[in-house]
Amino acid sequence: MIEISMRLRDGLRAAAAASDDEVCGLLLGRDRRVERALACRNVAATPATRFELDPAALLAAHRASRGGGLAVLGHYHSHPSGDATPSPRDAADAAPDNSLWLIVAGDAVTAWRAVANGALHGRFEPVEMRESGCGADDDRPQGRIPSAE
C-alpha cells in the first residue's frame, strides 16, 4: 500500500489534463508515503504516445536522496488517450526493480509496482493507494479544526 495526499493526486490529474502529450515525473517520499511529485521533461522522441524521464532530473533526484533528501520511490506518467493501466510498452520499458508507477488517465490515478513475473504484462502488480488529507499531516480536507484553547 502507498499513501498520497488528495492535493498531490489532484495536481497529477491537472497536469495530465493540461497536456496532449504524456506528462511524467518522479515520486519522492519516505517509506510508503509519496510526499512530492517532481515534474520532469518528457524527452521521448514521440511524447504523445511514450514517455522518457529527463535523465538529468533523475540523476539529480538520486543525488539529493543520497544527501538526505526524499527517496525516489518511483515515477508517474499519463496516458492521454488510454486508461490508467500500464501498457505493453510500459512493461517493455520497465525494469523489475520494485519501483512505484502511478498512471494518470482522465480522473483515474492508479498505482503499480514493476516486478519480475508480474500479473499484468509479466511486469506489474497493482498497489493499493490510500488518499490522505490535502497535504501536510495536519491539513485536513475540511480545514483545520480550531483548538479548544
N, C-alpha and C positions, 0 to 999 in steps of 0.2 A: 504494500500500500504506500502511496505517496500523498503528501498534503500540499495544497496550493491555495493561495488566497483567491477570493472571488475577484478582487481588483486585478490581480495578475492574470487570471483566466480571461477576464473581460478585455484586458489590454491585448492579449494574444488574438482574440476574436476581432477586435477593432483593427489591428494591424493587418490581419489577413483580409478583412473586408475592404480595406483601402487599396489593395493591390491586385492587378490582374495576374501578376507573377507569383510564384511560390515565395513566401517570406520565410525567413529562417533565423535562428539564433540559438544561443546557449542557455541552458538551465543551470543556475547556480544555487547552491544551498548547503545545508548541513543535514546529515543523516538522511531521512526520508522526506524532508521539507524543502520544497522549492521556494527560495526567498527572493530570487531575482531572475528575470528573463532579459538577457542581453541581446538586443537585436544585432544581427550581423549582415553584412552584404552577401547576397546570393551571387556567387561567382560562376555558376554553371553556364555552359555555353547556350543552353536553352532554358532560361529561368521560368518560362511559362509552364514547363512540364517537368522540371527537375530542380533540385537544389543542391548546392555545394557551399558549405560554410567557408567564409573567408579564412584561409589558413593562418593569417597574421593574427586575427581576433582569437582563434582557437589557442594558438601558442601563448598569446598574452594572458588569456584566462587561466591556463595551466600554470604559467609563471606566477601569476598573482595568488593562485591557490597554494602553491608551494611556499609562498611568502607569508602565509597565514590568512589569506582571504577565503572567500567562499569556495567550496569544492565545485568542480564541474560535474554535475550529476548526469548530464546528457544534453539533448537539444530539442528544439521544436521546429516544425515546418508546417506549411499549409498545403492543402490540396484544393486549389481554386475551383476546379471543375469536377471534383471527385467526392469521395466520402472520407470520413475520419478514421480509416483503417490503413495500415501500411500496404503499399502496393508491391507487386512483384519486383519492380525496380528498386524500391526501398530495401527489400530483402536482399537483392543482389549487391547493393551498396553497403549494407550494414555489417559491421564486424560483430562477432558473437562475444561482446565484451561486457554484457550485463548493463549497458548504458540505458538510460531512460530516453524514450522517444515520445514526445507529445505531438499529436497531429490535429490540426485545426481544419475544419471544413464547415462552412456556414456557421451555425450556432454550436455545433458539436466540437468538443475537445476530448480526445481520448488519450490514454497512456498505455505504453508498451515497453517491454524490455527486449533488447536484442540478445538472444541466447543461441547456443548451438541446439539444433533439433527442435526449434520452437514449433508450436501448434499451427501457427499461421505462416505459410510460405516456407516452412522449415527454419524460420529465423526469429519469430516474435511470439511473446507470451503477453496476454493482456495484464494490465496492472490496475488494481482498484485505485481510484483517485478520490480523495476526500477534500472537499472545498471548505475552507475555514473562513473566518471573518474577512473584512475588507483589506487588511494589510497587516499592520503590526499586531502583536498578540492582544493588545488592549483595544483594538479598533474593531468594534462590532458593527454589523450591517445596519442596525437600527440606531447607531450612535452611542456615544459614551454614556454610561449610567452615572448620574451625578452621585457624589459621595454623600453619605448620611451625616457628615460633619456639620 
